[in-house]
Each structure stands twice: as structure tokens, then as C-alpha cells.
Amino acid sequence: MDSVSGVGVLDKGVLVLRALERTPLDLAGLQAATGLPRATAHRLASALEDHGLVRRDGQGRFCLGFELIRLGRLAAAELPLAELAHDAMVDLRDRTGESVQLYVRDGDGRRCVVSLESTHGLRWIVPEGALLPLERGSAGRVLAGEGDLVESVEEREPGVASVSAAVRDRRGEVVGAVSVSGPVERLTRRPAKQFGGAVVEAAVAIAATLP
């Protein structure tokens, strides 16, 4: 694997955690998901288990540890935007019936800090905490400074459309991007025409809560 941080053992440890994001894995599954040698995968998972970042479920499979919950809460406490935005995001989801997300810029990417799912059976799900690129997708382009309202159609994933609006603080700086996303068949190829107004209203409502 290519090193991201320059510290190989750290990169491999994070690779193990990423592999466990969706489902618990036994050692064979963890090895397959990470591409690491069996002994390395076991050693890293066991070391992360010692720190509470990985645990074993009732079947002995590796899964994410409870220490990550504590660390996540501490991180969230340093980023109150997600909490402040909650009511406006729920209202946006209920008004549109589609999945909604709130993103903030994180280095060269965008981090999803709020994600509320559509009630439709066919829906687009972005997990909270997911790190996505800036250059593809309406929210990334808003955070990159391309405009206060941006729409995208199948830029990052086939069959998915979205429209996003900028959340600005009292100094006028963009601190987040509110998005509605879902299948193109419902959002159409002009998602801004359908949901742009609601997304902008949500962004304004969130901005009004900022200190």
C-alpha cells in the first residue's frame, strides 16, 4: 500500500479501522479487505484492540471499539456546527423527503458531519464521518469556493444527483455545505430547480444559529 502519512505502521493501522467501518470481519476477511499479510493484519488488529479502538464481537470477529465513540464525542464537542445544524437538517429532510448531509472542509477533502437518510426505499446514504473529495460533487465544489449554490449529476457516483448550498458565518466565511442528494430519477438532472430553494433556506437557518 502507498503511505499516506509517511509512517507505515500508522497507515496500516488506519487501513484496518477503515476495513471495519461497514461490518465485523474475521481474520481472513480482514486480510482480504486490507491486502495485508495475515500475521500483520492480526498483529495490528490485536494492538488496536489493546487500545480499545478495535474489539471482538460475540462470534470473535474484529469490529470497531468503544473507545472510538469517546474520541468521536470529544471531536464533535470541538465542532458544534453539527449540533447547531440538527433542527434545520431534520426540517430539510422532512420537506424534501430525500437524504440530506452537512459537510465541512477537512484539508483537501470534505467531511460529512451530519447525515440523515431519506425515507424512500431507494436512497443515497453517506455515512457520518466519511471523507470525500472536494473536486467532485456539489458540496465539495461549494466548499472549494465555486458558488453558494451548486448542483451536480453523476459526478461522483453513477445515478446520483445533489444540490448544495453554502453555510456562511457572521464574517461571511464558508464554514459548511448543506446538501440534498438522491437518485437522479427523483432529483432529475436539474436538482437545483427542484430543491435549491429549500437547501438555501436550510443553509440560512443554520447560519443564523452560529455565534
C-alpha positions as CSV (number, residue, x, y, z in Angstrom):
1,M,0.0,0.0,0.0
2,D,1.1,3.6,-0.6
3,S,2.0,5.5,2.6
4,V,-0.3,8.4,3.3
5,S,1.4,9.9,6.3
6,G,4.9,8.6,5.8
7,V,4.5,6.4,8.9
8,G,3.8,3.0,7.5
9,V,2.6,1.3,10.7
10,L,0.2,4.1,11.3
11,D,-1.2,4.0,7.8
12,K,-1.7,0.2,8.1
13,G,-3.5,0.6,11.5
14,V,-5.9,3.1,9.9
15,L,-6.4,0.7,7.0
16,V,-7.6,-1.9,9.5
17,L,-10.0,0.6,11.1
18,R,-11.3,1.6,7.6
19,A,-11.9,-2.1,6.7
20,L,-14.1,-2.5,9.8
21,E,-16.3,0.6,9.1
22,R,-19.1,-1.4,7.4
23,T,-19.1,-4.8,9.1
24,P,-17.2,-7.0,11.6
25,L,-14.6,-9.2,10.0
26,D,-12.8,-12.4,11.0
27,L,-9.1,-12.6,10.4
28,A,-9.4,-13.9,6.8
29,G,-11.9,-11.2,6.0
30,L,-9.7,-8.5,7.5
31,Q,-6.7,-9.8,5.5
32,A,-8.8,-9.8,2.3
33,A,-10.2,-6.3,2.9
34,T,-6.8,-4.7,3.7
35,G,-4.5,-6.7,1.5
36,L,-2.1,-7.1,4.4
37,P,-0.3,-10.3,5.2
38,R,-2.2,-12.5,7.7
39,A,0.3,-12.1,10.5
40,T,0.4,-8.3,10.0
41,A,-3.3,-7.9,10.0
42,H,-3.6,-9.9,13.2
43,R,-0.8,-8.1,14.9
44,L,-2.3,-4.6,14.1
45,A,-5.9,-5.6,15.0
46,S,-4.7,-7.0,18.3
47,A,-2.7,-3.9,19.1
48,L,-5.7,-1.7,18.3
49,E,-7.8,-4.0,20.5
50,D,-5.4,-3.3,23.4
51,H,-6.1,0.4,23.0
52,G,-9.9,-0.1,22.8
53,L,-10.0,1.0,19.1
54,V,-11.0,-2.5,18.0
55,R,-12.9,-5.2,19.9
56,R,-14.3,-8.7,19.3
57,D,-18.0,-9.4,18.9
58,G,-19.8,-12.5,20.2
59,Q,-18.5,-14.5,17.2
60,G,-14.9,-13.5,17.8
61,R,-14.8,-11.2,14.7
62,F,-13.0,-7.9,14.8
63,C,-15.1,-4.7,14.9
64,L,-14.7,-1.1,15.8
65,G,-14.0,-0.5,19.5
66,F,-15.9,1.6,22.0
67,E,-13.0,4.0,22.6
68,L,-13.8,5.4,19.1
69,I,-17.2,6.6,20.5
70,R,-15.5,8.5,23.3
71,L,-13.0,10.1,20.9
72,G,-15.7,10.9,18.4
73,R,-17.7,12.7,21.1
74,L,-14.7,14.7,22.1
75,A,-14.1,15.6,18.4
76,A,-17.8,16.6,18.0
77,A,-17.6,18.8,21.0
78,E,-14.9,20.8,19.2
79,L,-17.2,21.1,16.2
80,P,-20.6,22.4,17.4
81,L,-21.8,23.2,13.9
82,A,-23.2,19.7,13.6
83,E,-25.3,20.1,16.7
84,L,-26.4,23.6,15.8
85,A,-27.5,22.4,12.3
86,H,-29.5,19.5,13.5
87,D,-33.0,21.0,13.6
88,A,-32.6,22.7,10.2
89,M,-31.3,19.4,8.7
90,V,-34.2,17.4,10.0
91,D,-36.6,20.0,8.6
92,L,-34.8,19.9,5.2
93,R,-35.1,16.1,5.2
94,D,-38.7,16.2,6.0
95,R,-39.5,18.9,3.5
96,T,-37.7,17.2,0.6
97,G,-38.1,13.6,1.5
98,E,-34.6,13.0,0.4
99,S,-31.3,12.3,2.2
100,V,-29.5,15.4,3.5
101,Q,-25.9,15.9,4.6
102,L,-23.8,18.7,6.1
103,Y,-20.2,18.8,5.1
104,V,-17.2,20.8,6.4
105,R,-13.8,21.2,4.7
106,D,-11.1,18.9,6.0
107,G,-7.8,19.5,4.4
108,D,-8.1,18.8,0.7
109,G,-11.4,16.9,1.2
110,R,-14.8,17.3,2.8
111,R,-16.0,15.6,5.9
112,C,-19.7,14.6,6.4
113,V,-20.7,15.7,9.9
114,V,-24.4,15.2,9.6
115,S,-26.2,12.6,7.5
116,L,-30.0,12.0,7.6
117,E,-31.4,9.3,5.4
118,S,-34.4,9.6,3.1
119,T,-37.5,7.6,4.0
120,H,-37.6,6.2,0.4
121,G,-36.5,2.6,-0.1
122,L,-34.2,3.7,-2.9
123,R,-31.9,6.3,-1.3
124,W,-28.4,7.6,-1.3
125,I,-26.5,7.1,2.0
126,V,-23.4,9.0,3.1
127,P,-22.1,7.8,6.5
128,E,-21.3,10.4,9.1
129,G,-17.5,10.8,9.3
130,A,-17.0,9.9,5.6
131,L,-14.2,11.9,3.9
132,L,-14.9,12.7,0.3
133,P,-13.1,14.7,-2.4
134,L,-13.7,18.4,-3.0
135,E,-13.4,18.3,-6.7
136,R,-16.4,16.1,-7.4
137,G,-20.0,16.6,-6.1
138,S,-21.9,19.7,-5.3
139,A,-20.9,20.0,-1.7
140,G,-17.2,19.7,-2.4
141,R,-17.5,22.4,-5.1
142,V,-19.3,24.7,-2.7
143,L,-16.6,24.3,-0.1
144,A,-14.0,24.8,-2.8
145,G,-15.5,28.2,-3.4
146,E,-17.3,27.6,-6.8
147,G,-20.5,29.3,-5.6
148,D,-23.2,29.5,-2.9
149,L,-25.5,27.1,-4.7
150,V,-24.1,24.2,-6.8
151,E,-25.8,21.2,-8.4
152,S,-24.2,18.0,-9.6
153,V,-25.4,15.0,-11.6
154,E,-23.4,11.7,-11.5
155,E,-20.1,13.5,-10.8
156,R,-19.0,11.2,-8.0
157,E,-21.4,8.2,-8.3
158,P,-23.5,7.0,-11.3
159,G,-27.2,7.6,-10.8
160,V,-26.8,10.1,-8.0
161,A,-27.7,13.8,-8.1
162,S,-27.3,16.5,-5.5
163,V,-27.6,20.2,-4.8
164,S,-25.7,22.1,-2.1
165,A,-25.7,25.5,-0.5
166,A,-23.0,27.3,1.4
167,V,-23.3,28.0,5.2
168,R,-21.6,31.2,6.0
169,D,-20.5,32.5,9.4
170,R,-21.0,36.1,10.6
171,R,-17.8,37.1,8.8
172,G,-19.0,35.8,5.5
173,E,-16.7,32.8,5.5
174,V,-18.0,29.4,4.2
175,V,-18.0,27.0,7.2
176,G,-20.1,24.3,5.7
177,A,-22.2,23.0,2.9
178,V,-25.8,21.7,3.1
179,S,-26.8,19.0,0.6
180,V,-29.8,17.2,-0.6
181,S,-28.8,14.0,-2.6
182,G,-30.6,11.1,-4.1
183,P,-31.3,9.1,-7.2
184,V,-31.3,11.1,-10.5
185,E,-34.7,9.6,-11.3
186,R,-36.2,11.6,-8.4
187,L,-34.0,14.6,-8.2
188,T,-33.9,14.9,-12.0
189,R,-30.9,16.3,-13.9
190,R,-31.8,19.7,-12.6
191,P,-31.8,19.2,-8.8
192,A,-31.3,22.9,-8.1
193,K,-34.6,23.6,-9.8
194,Q,-36.4,21.1,-7.6
195,F,-34.7,21.6,-4.2
196,G,-32.4,24.6,-4.5
197,G,-34.7,26.9,-2.6
198,A,-35.1,24.5,0.3
199,V,-31.4,23.9,0.5
200,V,-30.6,27.6,0.6
201,E,-33.3,28.2,3.3
202,A,-31.7,25.4,5.4
203,A,-28.2,27.0,5.0
204,V,-29.5,30.4,6.1
205,A,-31.3,28.8,9.1
206,I,-28.0,27.1,10.2
207,A,-26.0,30.3,9.7
208,A,-28.5,32.1,11.9
209,T,-27.6,29.8,14.8
210,L,-23.9,30.4,14.6
211,P,-22.3,32.6,17.4
